[in-house]
Amino acid sequence: MGFDLKPLSIICDFEQSFMNAVTNELPQTIVIGYWFHFCQSCYRNIQKLGMMNLYEDDAESRELLRGFMGLALLPIDRIYEGYEILKQRVTTSSQAKQLNAFVSYFEHEWMHVFKPSTWSVNKSTWRTNNHAEESKGRSLDDTIKSFAHLVGEPVCRGRKGKKKKNNVSTSDLSILSPDDY
């Protein structure tokens, strides 16, 4: 047919063999996993580790665990810094022993097996393959706002003119200053 497809990026499930195939066949193409699948995998690991009561009943632990999921919203060059901040907060948590099991999983799976470049969605227009999501009651901005307090206000700024800084709270995880975005 004579088509020479050279996509700039491909968003896919976290299937290592598929990601490797795309990287080998289309070396100029950026391969990114779905944010939903990243968060779903983290949440399932929380369940697998028997941490659901902790997640549901302890606000500090829930915020920390969701903070790991929110790392994907940070600029790629700030993810390691955010990760280190979260790890430090885990060590000072009253639930450190239980939370460390999740940190071990996260470090292995999301810092080594799948590098942050495959799950950082900071510059992505779409973070899912469900394009109808924005036309329903829950917009992508609403989803981002639910995580914004964990990683700081900047994740909500600059999104197609929808600057709503008054709707975002900050915490000591706000590692980005306004000059960084």
CNS distance restraints for C-alpha pairs under 8 A (distance, minus, plus):
assign (resid   6 and name CA) (resid  26 and name CA) 7.09 0.50 0.50
assign (resid   6 and name CA) (resid  28 and name CA) 7.87 0.50 0.50
assign (resid   6 and name CA) (resid  29 and name CA) 7.21 0.50 0.50
assign (resid   7 and name CA) (resid  29 and name CA) 5.99 0.50 0.50
assign (resid   8 and name CA) (resid  28 and name CA) 7.07 0.50 0.50
assign (resid   8 and name CA) (resid  29 and name CA) 4.92 0.50 0.50
assign (resid   8 and name CA) (resid  30 and name CA) 6.24 0.50 0.50
assign (resid   9 and name CA) (resid  29 and name CA) 5.01 0.50 0.50
assign (resid   9 and name CA) (resid  30 and name CA) 4.42 0.50 0.50
assign (resid   9 and name CA) (resid  31 and name CA) 5.75 0.50 0.50
assign (resid   9 and name CA) (resid  32 and name CA) 7.40 0.50 0.50
assign (resid  10 and name CA) (resid  29 and name CA) 7.00 0.50 0.50
assign (resid  10 and name CA) (resid  30 and name CA) 6.28 0.50 0.50
assign (resid  10 and name CA) (resid  31 and name CA) 5.00 0.50 0.50
assign (resid  10 and name CA) (resid  32 and name CA) 6.23 0.50 0.50
assign (resid  11 and name CA) (resid  31 and name CA) 6.06 0.50 0.50
assign (resid  11 and name CA) (resid  32 and name CA) 4.84 0.50 0.50
assign (resid  11 and name CA) (resid  33 and name CA) 5.41 0.50 0.50
assign (resid  11 and name CA) (resid  34 and name CA) 6.21 0.50 0.50
assign (resid  11 and name CA) (resid 129 and name CA) 7.92 0.50 0.50
assign (resid  12 and name CA) (resid  19 and name CA) 7.99 0.50 0.50
assign (resid  12 and name CA) (resid  31 and name CA) 7.45 0.50 0.50
assign (resid  12 and name CA) (resid  32 and name CA) 6.36 0.50 0.50
assign (resid  12 and name CA) (resid  33 and name CA) 4.89 0.50 0.50
assign (resid  12 and name CA) (resid  34 and name CA) 5.89 0.50 0.50
assign (resid  13 and name CA) (resid  33 and name CA) 5.32 0.50 0.50
assign (resid  13 and name CA) (resid  34 and name CA) 5.96 0.50 0.50
assign (resid  13 and name CA) (resid  37 and name CA) 6.81 0.50 0.50
assign (resid  14 and name CA) (resid  19 and name CA) 7.48 0.50 0.50
assign (resid  14 and name CA) (resid  33 and name CA) 5.47 0.50 0.50
assign (resid  14 and name CA) (resid  34 and name CA) 7.52 0.50 0.50
assign (resid  14 and name CA) (resid  37 and name CA) 7.43 0.50 0.50
assign (resid  14 and name CA) (resid  38 and name CA) 7.84 0.50 0.50
assign (resid  15 and name CA) (resid  19 and name CA) 6.21 0.50 0.50
assign (resid  16 and name CA) (resid  20 and name CA) 6.00 0.50 0.50
assign (resid  17 and name CA) (resid  21 and name CA) 6.13 0.50 0.50
assign (resid  18 and name CA) (resid  22 and name CA) 6.23 0.50 0.50
assign (resid  19 and name CA) (resid  23 and name CA) 6.17 0.50 0.50
assign (resid  19 and name CA) (resid  31 and name CA) 6.53 0.50 0.50
assign (resid  20 and name CA) (resid  24 and name CA) 6.06 0.50 0.50
assign (resid  21 and name CA) (resid  25 and name CA) 6.01 0.50 0.50
assign (resid  22 and name CA) (resid  26 and name CA) 5.40 0.50 0.50
assign (resid  22 and name CA) (resid  27 and name CA) 7.29 0.50 0.50
assign (resid  22 and name CA) (resid  29 and name CA) 7.54 0.50 0.50
assign (resid  22 and name CA) (resid  31 and name CA) 7.42 0.50 0.50
assign (resid  23 and name CA) (resid  27 and name CA) 4.88 0.50 0.50
assign (resid  23 and name CA) (resid  28 and name CA) 7.73 0.50 0.50
assign (resid  23 and name CA) (resid  29 and name CA) 6.88 0.50 0.50
assign (resid  23 and name CA) (resid  30 and name CA) 7.80 0.50 0.50
assign (resid  23 and name CA) (resid  31 and name CA) 7.31 0.50 0.50
assign (resid  31 and name CA) (resid 118 and name CA) 6.21 0.50 0.50
assign (resid  32 and name CA) (resid 117 and name CA) 7.22 0.50 0.50
assign (resid  32 and name CA) (resid 118 and name CA) 4.48 0.50 0.50
assign (resid  32 and name CA) (resid 119 and name CA) 5.78 0.50 0.50
assign (resid  32 and name CA) (resid 120 and name CA) 7.44 0.50 0.50
assign (resid  32 and name CA) (resid 121 and name CA) 7.67 0.50 0.50
assign (resid  33 and name CA) (resid  37 and name CA) 7.38 0.50 0.50
assign (resid  33 and name CA) (resid  38 and name CA) 7.28 0.50 0.50
assign (resid  33 and name CA) (resid 118 and name CA) 5.71 0.50 0.50
assign (resid  33 and name CA) (resid 119 and name CA) 5.34 0.50 0.50
assign (resid  34 and name CA) (resid  38 and name CA) 6.39 0.50 0.50
assign (resid  34 and name CA) (resid 119 and name CA) 7.13 0.50 0.50
assign (resid  34 and name CA) (resid 127 and name CA) 5.74 0.50 0.50
assign (resid  34 and name CA) (resid 128 and name CA) 5.30 0.50 0.50
assign (resid  34 and name CA) (resid 129 and name CA) 7.47 0.50 0.50
assign (resid  35 and name CA) (resid  39 and name CA) 6.18 0.50 0.50
assign (resid  35 and name CA) (resid  72 and name CA) 7.33 0.50 0.50
assign (resid  35 and name CA) (resid 119 and name CA) 6.63 0.50 0.50
assign (resid  35 and name CA) (resid 120 and name CA) 7.94 0.50 0.50
assign (resid  35 and name CA) (resid 121 and name CA) 6.76 0.50 0.50
assign (resid  35 and name CA) (resid 127 and name CA) 5.35 0.50 0.50
assign (resid  35 and name CA) (resid 128 and name CA) 6.31 0.50 0.50
assign (resid  36 and name CA) (resid  40 and name CA) 5.94 0.50 0.50
assign (resid  36 and name CA) (resid 127 and name CA) 7.18 0.50 0.50
assign (resid  36 and name CA) (resid 128 and name CA) 6.23 0.50 0.50
assign (resid  37 and name CA) (resid  41 and name CA) 5.95 0.50 0.50
assign (resid  38 and name CA) (resid  42 and name CA) 6.40 0.50 0.50
assign (resid  38 and name CA) (resid  69 and name CA) 7.38 0.50 0.50
assign (resid  38 and name CA) (resid 119 and name CA) 6.98 0.50 0.50
assign (resid  39 and name CA) (resid  43 and name CA) 6.10 0.50 0.50
assign (resid  39 and name CA) (resid  69 and name CA) 5.51 0.50 0.50
assign (resid  40 and name CA) (resid  44 and name CA) 6.04 0.50 0.50
assign (resid  41 and name CA) (resid  45 and name CA) 6.21 0.50 0.50
assign (resid  42 and name CA) (resid  46 and name CA) 6.37 0.50 0.50
assign (resid  42 and name CA) (resid  69 and name CA) 6.98 0.50 0.50
assign (resid  42 and name CA) (resid 106 and name CA) 7.62 0.50 0.50
assign (resid  43 and name CA) (resid  47 and name CA) 6.45 0.50 0.50
assign (resid  44 and name CA) (resid  48 and name CA) 6.07 0.50 0.50
assign (resid  45 and name CA) (resid  49 and name CA) 6.01 0.50 0.50
assign (resid  45 and name CA) (resid 102 and name CA) 7.40 0.50 0.50
assign (resid  45 and name CA) (resid 105 and name CA) 7.87 0.50 0.50
assign (resid  46 and name CA) (resid  50 and name CA) 6.51 0.50 0.50
assign (resid  46 and name CA) (resid  51 and name CA) 5.32 0.50 0.50
assign (resid  46 and name CA) (resid  52 and name CA) 6.41 0.50 0.50
assign (resid  46 and name CA) (resid  55 and name CA) 7.84 0.50 0.50
assign (resid  46 and name CA) (resid 102 and name CA) 6.86 0.50 0.50
assign (resid  47 and name CA) (resid  51 and name CA) 5.77 0.50 0.50
assign (resid  47 and name CA) (resid  52 and name CA) 5.55 0.50 0.50
assign (resid  49 and name CA) (resid 101 and name CA) 7.47 0.50 0.50
assign (resid  49 and name CA) (resid 102 and name CA) 7.55 0.50 0.50
assign (resid  51 and name CA) (resid  55 and name CA) 6.06 0.50 0.50
assign (resid  51 and name CA) (resid  98 and name CA) 7.55 0.50 0.50
assign (resid  52 and name CA) (resid  56 and name CA) 5.93 0.50 0.50
assign (resid  53 and name CA) (resid  57 and name CA) 5.69 0.50 0.50
assign (resid  53 and name CA) (resid  58 and name CA) 7.82 0.50 0.50
assign (resid  54 and name CA) (resid  58 and name CA) 5.32 0.50 0.50
assign (resid  54 and name CA) (resid  61 and name CA) 6.66 0.50 0.50
assign (resid  54 and name CA) (resid  62 and name CA) 7.30 0.50 0.50
assign (resid  55 and name CA) (resid  59 and name CA) 7.37 0.50 0.50
assign (resid  55 and name CA) (resid  61 and name CA) 6.07 0.50 0.50
assign (resid  55 and name CA) (resid  62 and name CA) 4.66 0.50 0.50
assign (resid  55 and name CA) (resid  65 and name CA) 7.66 0.50 0.50
assign (resid  56 and name CA) (resid  62 and name CA) 6.84 0.50 0.50
assign (resid  58 and name CA) (resid  62 and name CA) 6.17 0.50 0.50
assign (resid  59 and name CA) (resid  63 and name CA) 6.07 0.50 0.50
assign (resid  60 and name CA) (resid  64 and name CA) 6.26 0.50 0.50
assign (resid  60 and name CA) (resid  93 and name CA) 7.97 0.50 0.50
assign (resid  61 and name CA) (resid  65 and name CA) 6.11 0.50 0.50
assign (resid  61 and name CA) (resid  93 and name CA) 7.89 0.50 0.50
assign (resid  61 and name CA) (resid  95 and name CA) 7.13 0.50 0.50
assign (resid  61 and name CA) (resid  99 and name CA) 7.48 0.50 0.50
assign (resid  62 and name CA) (resid  66 and name CA) 6.02 0.50 0.50
assign (resid  63 and name CA) (resid  67 and name CA) 5.91 0.50 0.50
assign (resid  63 and name CA) (resid 150 and name CA) 6.96 0.50 0.50
assign (resid  64 and name CA) (resid  68 and name CA) 6.68 0.50 0.50
assign (resid  64 and name CA) (resid  86 and name CA) 6.73 0.50 0.50
assign (resid  64 and name CA) (resid  89 and name CA) 7.73 0.50 0.50
assign (resid  64 and name CA) (resid  90 and name CA) 7.27 0.50 0.50
assign (resid  64 and name CA) (resid 150 and name CA) 7.85 0.50 0.50
assign (resid  65 and name CA) (resid  69 and name CA) 6.97 0.50 0.50
assign (resid  66 and name CA) (resid  70 and name CA) 6.14 0.50 0.50
assign (resid  66 and name CA) (resid 147 and name CA) 7.27 0.50 0.50
assign (resid  66 and name CA) (resid 150 and name CA) 7.46 0.50 0.50
assign (resid  67 and name CA) (resid  71 and name CA) 6.33 0.50 0.50
assign (resid  67 and name CA) (resid  86 and name CA) 7.18 0.50 0.50
assign (resid  67 and name CA) (resid 147 and name CA) 7.30 0.50 0.50
assign (resid  67 and name CA) (resid 150 and name CA) 5.20 0.50 0.50
assign (resid  67 and name CA) (resid 151 and name CA) 6.78 0.50 0.50
assign (resid  68 and name CA) (resid  72 and name CA) 7.99 0.50 0.50
assign (resid  68 and name CA) (resid  83 and name CA) 7.16 0.50 0.50
assign (resid  68 and name CA) (resid  86 and name CA) 7.23 0.50 0.50
assign (resid  68 and name CA) (resid 106 and name CA) 7.97 0.50 0.50
assign (resid  70 and name CA) (resid  74 and name CA) 7.47 0.50 0.50
assign (resid  70 and name CA) (resid 147 and name CA) 5.69 0.50 0.50
assign (resid  70 and name CA) (resid 148 and name CA) 7.47 0.50 0.50
assign (resid  70 and name CA) (resid 150 and name CA) 6.72 0.50 0.50
assign (resid  70 and name CA) (resid 151 and name CA) 6.50 0.50 0.50
assign (resid  71 and name CA) (resid  79 and name CA) 5.96 0.50 0.50
assign (resid  71 and name CA) (resid  82 and name CA) 6.69 0.50 0.50
assign (resid  71 and name CA) (resid  83 and name CA) 7.16 0.50 0.50
assign (resid  71 and name CA) (resid 120 and name CA) 7.62 0.50 0.50
assign (resid  71 and name CA) (resid 151 and name CA) 6.92 0.50 0.50
assign (resid  72 and name CA) (resid  79 and name CA) 7.38 0.50 0.50
assign (resid  72 and name CA) (resid 116 and name CA) 7.62 0.50 0.50
assign (resid  72 and name CA) (resid 119 and name CA) 6.03 0.50 0.50
assign (resid  72 and name CA) (resid 120 and name CA) 4.37 0.50 0.50
assign (resid  72 and name CA) (resid 121 and name CA) 5.61 0.50 0.50
assign (resid  72 and name CA) (resid 122 and name CA) 6.61 0.50 0.50
assign (resid  73 and name CA) (resid 120 and name CA) 6.36 0.50 0.50
assign (resid  73 and name CA) (resid 121 and name CA) 5.69 0.50 0.50
assign (resid  73 and name CA) (resid 122 and name CA) 4.67 0.50 0.50
assign (resid  73 and name CA) (resid 144 and name CA) 7.90 0.50 0.50
assign (resid  73 and name CA) (resid 151 and name CA) 7.86 0.50 0.50
assign (resid  73 and name CA) (resid 155 and name CA) 6.33 0.50 0.50
assign (resid  74 and name CA) (resid  78 and name CA) 6.18 0.50 0.50
assign (resid  74 and name CA) (resid  79 and name CA) 5.95 0.50 0.50
assign (resid  74 and name CA) (resid 120 and name CA) 7.13 0.50 0.50
assign (resid  74 and name CA) (resid 121 and name CA) 7.79 0.50 0.50
assign (resid  74 and name CA) (resid 122 and name CA) 5.59 0.50 0.50
assign (resid  74 and name CA) (resid 151 and name CA) 7.17 0.50 0.50
assign (resid  74 and name CA) (resid 155 and name CA) 6.77 0.50 0.50
assign (resid  75 and name CA) (resid  79 and name CA) 6.61 0.50 0.50
assign (resid  75 and name CA) (resid 120 and name CA) 7.28 0.50 0.50
assign (resid  75 and name CA) (resid 122 and name CA) 5.40 0.50 0.50
assign (resid  75 and name CA) (resid 123 and name CA) 7.45 0.50 0.50
assign (resid  76 and name CA) (resid 116 and name CA) 6.97 0.50 0.50
assign (resid  76 and name CA) (resid 117 and name CA) 6.71 0.50 0.50
assign (resid  76 and name CA) (resid 120 and name CA) 6.08 0.50 0.50
assign (resid  76 and name CA) (resid 122 and name CA) 7.26 0.50 0.50
assign (resid  78 and name CA) (resid  82 and name CA) 6.19 0.50 0.50
assign (resid  79 and name CA) (resid  83 and name CA) 5.98 0.50 0.50
assign (resid  79 and name CA) (resid 116 and name CA) 7.31 0.50 0.50
assign (resid  80 and name CA) (resid  84 and name CA) 6.17 0.50 0.50
assign (resid  81 and name CA) (resid  85 and name CA) 6.33 0.50 0.50
assign (resid  81 and name CA) (resid 175 and name CA) 7.91 0.50 0.50
assign (resid  82 and name CA) (resid  86 and name CA) 6.26 0.50 0.50
assign (resid  82 and name CA) (resid 151 and name CA) 7.52 0.50 0.50
assign (resid  82 and name CA) (resid 173 and name CA) 7.28 0.50 0.50
assign (resid  82 and name CA) (resid 175 and name CA) 6.89 0.50 0.50
assign (resid  83 and name CA) (resid  87 and name CA) 6.18 0.50 0.50
assign (resid  84 and name CA) (resid  88 and name CA) 6.14 0.50 0.50
assign (resid  85 and name CA) (resid  89 and name CA) 6.26 0.50 0.50
assign (resid  85 and name CA) (resid 173 and name CA) 6.99 0.50 0.50
assign (resid  86 and name CA) (resid  90 and name CA) 6.20 0.50 0.50
assign (resid  86 and name CA) (resid 173 and name CA) 7.69 0.50 0.50
assign (resid  87 and name CA) (resid  91 and name CA) 6.42 0.50 0.50
assign (resid  87 and name CA) (resid 103 and name CA) 7.15 0.50 0.50
assign (resid  88 and name CA) (resid  92 and name CA) 6.66 0.50 0.50
assign (resid  89 and name CA) (resid  93 and name CA) 6.20 0.50 0.50
assign (resid  90 and name CA) (resid  95 and name CA) 7.65 0.50 0.50
assign (resid  90 and name CA) (resid  96 and name CA) 5.40 0.50 0.50
assign (resid  90 and name CA) (resid  99 and name CA) 6.52 0.50 0.50
assign (resid  90 and name CA) (resid 100 and name CA) 7.09 0.50 0.50
assign (resid  91 and name CA) (resid  96 and name CA) 5.38 0.50 0.50
assign (resid  91 and name CA) (resid 100 and name CA) 7.85 0.50 0.50
assign (resid  92 and name CA) (resid  96 and name CA) 6.73 0.50 0.50
assign (resid  95 and name CA) (resid  99 and name CA) 6.14 0.50 0.50
assign (resid  96 and name CA) (resid 100 and name CA) 5.83 0.50 0.50
assign (resid  97 and name CA) (resid 101 and name CA) 7.28 0.50 0.50
assign (resid  98 and name CA) (resid 102 and name CA) 7.50 0.50 0.50
assign (resid  99 and name CA) (resid 103 and name CA) 6.41 0.50 0.50
assign (resid 100 and name CA) (resid 104 and name CA) 6.14 0.50 0.50
assign (resid 101 and name CA) (resid 105 and name CA) 6.45 0.50 0.50
assign (resid 102 and name CA) (resid 106 and name CA) 6.06 0.50 0.50
assign (resid 103 and name CA) (resid 107 and name CA) 5.98 0.50 0.50
assign (resid 104 and name CA) (resid 108 and name CA) 6.22 0.50 0.50
assign (resid 105 and name CA) (resid 109 and name CA) 5.93 0.50 0.50
assign (resid 105 and name CA) (resid 110 and name CA) 7.99 0.50 0.50
assign (resid 106 and name CA) (resid 110 and name CA) 5.28 0.50 0.50
assign (resid 106 and name CA) (resid 111 and name CA) 6.87 0.50 0.50
assign (resid 107 and name CA) (resid 111 and name CA) 4.88 0.50 0.50
assign (resid 107 and name CA) (resid 112 and name CA) 6.60 0.50 0.50
assign (resid 108 and name CA) (resid 112 and name CA) 5.28 0.50 0.50
assign (resid 108 and name CA) (resid 113 and name CA) 6.30 0.50 0.50
assign (resid 109 and name CA) (resid 113 and name CA) 4.99 0.50 0.50
assign (resid 109 and name CA) (resid 114 and name CA) 6.06 0.50 0.50
assign (resid 110 and name CA) (resid 114 and name CA) 4.94 0.50 0.50
assign (resid 110 and name CA) (resid 115 and name CA) 5.94 0.50 0.50
assign (resid 110 and name CA) (resid 116 and name CA) 6.63 0.50 0.50
assign (resid 111 and name CA) (resid 115 and name CA) 5.13 0.50 0.50
assign (resid 111 and name CA) (resid 116 and name CA) 6.19 0.50 0.50
assign (resid 114 and name CA) (resid 118 and name CA) 6.31 0.50 0.50
assign (resid 114 and name CA) (resid 119 and name CA) 7.58 0.50 0.50
assign (resid 115 and name CA) (resid 119 and name CA) 7.22 0.50 0.50
assign (resid 116 and name CA) (resid 120 and name CA) 5.62 0.50 0.50
assign (resid 121 and name CA) (resid 127 and name CA) 6.31 0.50 0.50
assign (resid 122 and name CA) (resid 155 and name CA) 7.57 0.50 0.50
assign (resid 126 and name CA) (resid 131 and name CA) 7.63 0.50 0.50
assign (resid 131 and name CA) (resid 135 and name CA) 8.00 0.50 0.50
assign (resid 132 and name CA) (resid 136 and name CA) 6.66 0.50 0.50
assign (resid 133 and name CA) (resid 137 and name CA) 7.87 0.50 0.50
assign (resid 133 and name CA) (resid 138 and name CA) 6.64 0.50 0.50
assign (resid 133 and name CA) (resid 139 and name CA) 6.30 0.50 0.50
assign (resid 133 and name CA) (resid 140 and name CA) 7.32 0.50 0.50
assign (resid 134 and name CA) (resid 138 and name CA) 6.37 0.50 0.50
assign (resid 134 and name CA) (resid 139 and name CA) 4.28 0.50 0.50
assign (resid 134 and name CA) (resid 140 and name CA) 5.88 0.50 0.50
assign (resid 135 and name CA) (resid 139 and name CA) 6.93 0.50 0.50
assign (resid 138 and name CA) (resid 142 and name CA) 6.05 0.50 0.50
assign (resid 138 and name CA) (resid 143 and name CA) 7.11 0.50 0.50
assign (resid 139 and name CA) (resid 143 and name CA) 6.49 0.50 0.50
assign (resid 140 and name CA) (resid 144 and name CA) 6.18 0.50 0.50
assign (resid 141 and name CA) (resid 145 and name CA) 6.07 0.50 0.50
assign (resid 141 and name CA) (resid 156 and name CA) 6.99 0.50 0.50
assign (resid 141 and name CA) (resid 159 and name CA) 7.92 0.50 0.50
assign (resid 142 and name CA) (resid 146 and name CA) 6.42 0.50 0.50
assign (resid 143 and name CA) (resid 147 and name CA) 7.07 0.50 0.50
assign (resid 144 and name CA) (resid 148 and name CA) 5.96 0.50 0.50
assign (resid 144 and name CA) (resid 155 and name CA) 7.20 0.50 0.50
assign (resid 144 and name CA) (resid 156 and name CA) 6.68 0.50 0.50
assign (resid 145 and name CA) (resid 149 and name CA) 7.37 0.50 0.50
assign (resid 145 and name CA) (resid 156 and name CA) 6.59 0.50 0.50
assign (resid 145 and name CA) (resid 167 and name CA) 7.83 0.50 0.50
assign (resid 145 and name CA) (resid 168 and name CA) 6.56 0.50 0.50
assign (resid 147 and name CA) (resid 151 and name CA) 7.13 0.50 0.50
assign (resid 148 and name CA) (resid 152 and name CA) 5.45 0.50 0.50
assign (resid 148 and name CA) (resid 153 and name CA) 5.82 0.50 0.50
assign (resid 148 and name CA) (resid 154 and name CA) 7.86 0.50 0.50
assign (resid 148 and name CA) (resid 155 and name CA) 6.20 0.50 0.50
assign (resid 148 and name CA) (resid 156 and name CA) 6.91 0.50 0.50
assign (resid 148 and name CA) (resid 168 and name CA) 6.61 0.50 0.50
assign (resid 148 and name CA) (resid 169 and name CA) 7.44 0.50 0.50
assign (resid 148 and name CA) (resid 170 and name CA) 7.59 0.50 0.50
assign (resid 149 and name CA) (resid 153 and name CA) 6.60 0.50 0.50
assign (resid 149 and name CA) (resid 168 and name CA) 6.40 0.50 0.50
assign (resid 149 and name CA) (resid 169 and name CA) 5.15 0.50 0.50
assign (resid 149 and name CA) (resid 170 and name CA) 4.80 0.50 0.50
assign (resid 149 and name CA) (resid 171 and name CA) 6.04 0.50 0.50
assign (resid 149 and name CA) (resid 173 and name CA) 7.90 0.50 0.50
assign (resid 149 and name CA) (resid 174 and name CA) 7.67 0.50 0.50
assign (resid 150 and name CA) (resid 170 and name CA) 7.21 0.50 0.50
assign (resid 150 and name CA) (resid 171 and name CA) 6.55 0.50 0.50
assign (resid 150 and name CA) (resid 173 and name CA) 5.95 0.50 0.50
assign (resid 150 and name CA) (resid 174 and name CA) 7.20 0.50 0.50
assign (resid 151 and name CA) (resid 155 and name CA) 7.65 0.50 0.50
assign (resid 151 and name CA) (resid 170 and name CA) 7.73 0.50 0.50
assign (resid 151 and name CA) (resid 171 and name CA) 7.66 0.50 0.50
assign (resid 151 and name CA) (resid 173 and name CA) 5.29 0.50 0.50
assign (resid 151 and name CA) (resid 174 and name CA) 5.16 0.50 0.50
assign (resid 151 and name CA) (resid 175 and name CA) 6.95 0.50 0.50
assign (resid 152 and name CA) (resid 169 and name CA) 7.56 0.50 0.50
assign (resid 152 and name CA) (resid 170 and name CA) 5.22 0.50 0.50
assign (resid 152 and name CA) (resid 171 and name CA) 6.65 0.50 0.50
assign (resid 152 and name CA) (resid 173 and name CA) 6.27 0.50 0.50
assign (resid 152 and name CA) (resid 174 and name CA) 3.85 0.50 0.50
assign (resid 152 and name CA) (resid 175 and name CA) 6.65 0.50 0.50
assign (resid 152 and name CA) (resid 176 and name CA) 6.76 0.50 0.50
assign (resid 153 and name CA) (resid 157 and name CA) 7.30 0.50 0.50
assign (resid 153 and name CA) (resid 165 and name CA) 6.97 0.50 0.50
assign (resid 153 and name CA) (resid 168 and name CA) 6.02 0.50 0.50
assign (resid 153 and name CA) (resid 169 and name CA) 6.87 0.50 0.50
assign (resid 153 and name CA) (resid 170 and name CA) 6.10 0.50 0.50
assign (resid 153 and name CA) (resid 174 and name CA) 7.00 0.50 0.50
assign (resid 154 and name CA) (resid 176 and name CA) 6.94 0.50 0.50
assign (resid 154 and name CA) (resid 177 and name CA) 7.74 0.50 0.50
assign (resid 154 and name CA) (resid 178 and name CA) 6.77 0.50 0.50
assign (resid 154 and name CA) (resid 181 and name CA) 6.55 0.50 0.50
assign (resid 156 and name CA) (resid 163 and name CA) 6.77 0.50 0.50
assign (resid 156 and name CA) (resid 164 and name CA) 7.27 0.50 0.50
assign (resid 156 and name CA) (resid 165 and name CA) 7.34 0.50 0.50
assign (resid 156 and name CA) (resid 168 and name CA) 7.87 0.50 0.50
assign (resid 157 and name CA) (resid 162 and name CA) 7.21 0.50 0.50
assign (resid 157 and name CA) (resid 163 and name CA) 5.21 0.50 0.50
assign (resid 157 and name CA) (resid 164 and name CA) 7.34 0.50 0.50
assign (resid 157 and name CA) (resid 165 and name CA) 7.28 0.50 0.50
assign (resid 158 and name CA) (resid 162 and name CA) 6.95 0.50 0.50
assign (resid 158 and name CA) (resid 163 and name CA) 6.34 0.50 0.50
assign (resid 159 and name CA) (resid 163 and name CA) 6.93 0.50 0.50
assign (resid 164 and name CA) (resid 168 and name CA) 7.29 0.50 0.50
assign (resid 170 and name CA) (resid 174 and name CA) 6.13 0.50 0.50
assign (resid 176 and name CA) (resid 180 and name CA) 5.95 0.50 0.50
assign (resid 176 and name CA) (resid 181 and name CA) 7.91 0.50 0.50
assign (resid 177 and name CA) (resid 181 and name CA) 7.72 0.50 0.50
